[in-house]
Amino acid sequence: MERQTRLLIDLHLPCRDGEALHDALVRRLAGLPQGLVRSITWDQGTMARHLDIAKGLGAPVFFCDSHSPWQRGSNENMKGLLRDYFPKGTDLAVHSPAHLLAAENEINRRPRNALADRTPAELFEALLASQNQSMLRH
């Protein structure tokens, strides 16, 4: 999820391992303007190849403290939105990349109170079109 606009960027992983995550993440974020990906934050846990991911994206990887969901408030909210499409315990491997992309598109086109009833998609498009890509910062 992109933090300024709350745009969801999901990944379809053919298998759950560090190499698949690395390849999918670098491939999906590679088209973004340089400097837009400034950091990546994960929940606590072992993240294989996180140093390779940080190097490939040119952004540091941070890990939250154990049992501290408030350190990732926006991500926790996004997980709630995703539960509308994929209930807790759902095996995402049974869903096609097209199905995941359709859910991503619906979520990104849903207006948000936190964004003054604008959508993440429209704010992200404005951010990409802006010469000053920090335009949404307070």
N, C-alpha and C positions, 0 to 999 in steps of 0.2 A: 504494500500500500504506500502510495506517495503521500507524505505527511502534510504538505501545504494544502493540497486540494482534496485529499482523502480518496484519491483514485485507486481503485483496486486493480492490481496487476497479478493475475494468478498464473500458476504454472501447471502444466500437465506433466507428470513424471511417469515414465514408463516403468520405473522401479524405484524403490525407496533406498537409494544409496547416495553417497557423497558425490560421485561422479555424475550421476543423472541430474542431481540438483545443481551442481556447478555448471554443467553444460546448458541446462534450461534457463537458469538465472542469467548467465552471461549473454546467451542468445537473445532472451526477451528484453533485456535492458540495454543491449548494445546500440540500439537505434536512438536512444535518448541523447540530447545534447550533452556534451562534456561538461561536467560540473554540476549537473542536475542531481545525479546520484552522489550524495555526500556521505551517507553512512547507511548501514544495514543493521537492524536490531533483531535478535532472536531471543526466544525464550531460553531458559536454562536448559542445558542438555549438551550432549556431544554433537558437534557439528563437524563432520568430516569435511576436509578441504576448505574450511572457512578462510584460511590464509590465501589459498589459491583464488577463492572468490573475491576476497578483498583486493588482491593484486589485479585480477582480471577486470574488475570494475573501477579500480582506482579509488576505492572507498573503504574506510575501516569497518570492521564488523564488531558490534557490541553484543554482549550477552546480559540479559536482565538477571537480577538477583532471584534466587529461588523463592517461590510463593509470593511474588511481588507484582501482581497484575497491574497495579496503578502505574508502574513504570512504562507500561505499554497501553495506556488508556484507549487510544485510537484503534489499536489492533484488537483489543478486547471488544470494542464496539463493532468492528468489522466482523469478528467471529460471530457475533450475534446476528448480523445481517445474513451471513453465509448459512447459518443454521436454518433459515427459511427455505433454502434450496437443498442443503445437505445436513440432515439431522445428525446430532452427535453420534459417533460410532459408525457413520457411513463409510464404506470402503470407496474412496474416490477413484481407485484404479478401474472400477467398473464403468466409470463415466468417460465418454469420449472427450477429446480436446474441444470439439465443437460444442458439446454440452456445457463444459466449463466456461468457454468463451461466451456463450449465450447468457449464463448466469452473471458473469463479470459485466457484460454490457448492460443488463437490466439494473444491476446494483449501481453502476456508474452513471446511469441516467435517472436515478431516483433523487429528487430534491432533498436537501438536508437542512434541518434547522440550524445546525452549526455553521452552515455556509450561506446563511441568509436566504434560504430556499432556492439556492442555485444548485446545480448538479456538479458532481466531481468532474464529469466529462467536459462540461463547458468551461469550468475553471482551468482544467488541465490544458485544453486547447488554447485558451487565452494565455496561459503561462508559456506554452511553446511558441506562440506567435509574438510574444513580447521580446523586445530587445533586452529588457531588464528582467531576467528570470527570477529575481527576488521580489517581484511586484506584489506578491500576496503576503509578504511578511509584515508583521505588526511593528 
